[in-house]
């Protein structure tokens, strides 16, 4: 058990049958009242971000999240198939749970799968990934009044904005946090 006063960003805990990760915490203590602890959390099952208020001294159950390196094998239609690199066991994760992550994964990529008591919560992507440009608008001469950029499509289908000098076939680095161009690979 963890006392809510000791929660820190990144801590995972179980509350009301859900698993949460702490994003931010605020302690509010006034003179004649007990401390109120407001915790901004993300539900690891649904991805919903909300705020939970606790009274100082309340306790929550710590949740131990297991992380396992797995290889993305292929698209099975409704789900994506991953293989454990150690045991060669295969698991399937529904596409609906990985809408954002799918834009950054190619077949045979290694990703980290997060689990809680053998329940698959999702995957953790690296901070940046390298992807190949497959479609790119031509650069328009003289279009440099501001930071000039053009539309491009990468091999996974993700559409991004890139600088004018990027051409078809080039490898670019993309941030998985916001899906934006980060540099040449």
N, C-alpha and C positions, 0 to 999 in steps of 0.2 A: 504494500500500500504506500501511496505517496501523499503527503500533505499538499494541498493545492497551493499553499504559500511557497513551496519549493519548486513548482513547475517552472520550466525554462523553455524558450523556443527550441523546437526539435524533439521535445519529449513526447512519447506516445503513451496514451492511457485509454482505459476502457471506462465508459460511463453510459448508463441506460442502455446497455446492449450494443452500443456502437463503439468503434475504435477511432480515436482522434489523434491528430498530431498538433502540438501547440505551435502557433505562428507568432503570437504576441501575447503579452500578459500585462495587466494593469492592476496595481494594488491601490485601493482607495480607503484610507483610514481617516475618519472624522472623530472629534473629541468624545462624544457620548455614545458612539455606536461601535458595533463590531466591524472588523475589517471586511470589505467586499472585494473579492478577487474576480476581475473580469478577464476571461481567457478567450482570445480569438483563436479558433480551431478550424481544422479542415477534417471533415469526415473521410476516412481512408476508404470506405466502401462506396460512397456516393460521389465524393469529390466536392461536396457542398461546404462552403466556408460560412461560419456563423460565430456568434459570441455566446459563451455560457458564463453565467454569474454564479459564484460560489461564496459561501461565508467562510471567513478565515478559519482555518483549522479543519475544514472538511477534508475527507480522504477519498482518493480515487485509486482504482486498481491499475498498476503499471502493465502496459501491453508490450510484450517482446516481439518485435517484428523480425522475421528471418529474411535474409537476403541471399539469393542464389543466382550465380552466373548461369545464363542459359543462352542458347543460340536460336535465333529466329529462323525457322526452316521454310515455311510456306503458308500461303493463304488457302484455307479450307472452305471458303465460301462465307459461312456465318461466323467463323472463328479463325484465329491465327494459331499455328502450331509452333511450339517451342520445345527444345530438347535440352535436358540437363547434360552439361558437359562431362560430368563425372560418371553418372549411372546410365546415361543414354535413355532415360525415361522421357517420354514425351507428354506434354500437357497442352491443352487447348484453352485459349482465352477468347471470349466473345469480342467481336469487332466493336460492338457498341461501347465496351469499357475502354477501348484504346483509340478513340477517334483522333485525339491530338497526337498521340505517340506514333501512330501509323505513318504520319507524314514525314517522319525522320528515320524510318527503318527500311533497310533493304534485306533481301534474303541473305542468310548466313551471317548477319550482324550479331554480335554478342551484346546482350542487354542484361540488366539486373532485375530479377523478378522478386517482388516483395510478397511475403506470406505471413499470415497470422494463424497459428494452429492448423496448418495445412489448407487454409482458405486463401486463395490467390487474390491479393488486393489490387495488383497492377504491376506496371514495370517502371523502372527508374532509368531514364535516359542519361547519357553523358551530357555535360554542359553544352558541348558543341559537336556537330557532326559534319563530315565532308560528303557532299553530294555533287553529282555531275549535272551541268546545265544541258537540257535537251532541247529547249525552245527559248529563243531570245529575240526580242524586238530589235530592229536595226537602230543604231544611234543616229539621232537627228543633230546635224551640225548647227552650231550656234545656240543650242539649247542649254546654256550653262549660266543662266542668270542666278540660279540658286544651286544647291548641291544636286547636280544632274544625276538622274537615275532612270532606269527603264524596267519594264516588266520582264520576268524570266520564269521559266518552269523547270523544276529539277526532276530527276529520274523517278522520284516517288509520287509526283503529281502536285507537289506543293508549289504555289505561285508566290514569288518574292520580288522585291525591288532590288536591283543591282546597279552599280556604277556603269557608265556608258562604255568603258573599255572592256567589259566582260563579254566574251563571245560564246557561241555554241560549242559544247564539248569540254569546256573548262570545268575544273573542280573548284567548288567554293565551300567555305566554312559557314555554317548557319547555326545560330544560337537556338537551342531547343526550348529556352524559356519563353521567348517571344516570337520565334520563327523568322527572324530578320537576318539579312546578310551580315557576315562578320568579317569576311576577308577572303583572299584567295587561299586555296589549300596548298 
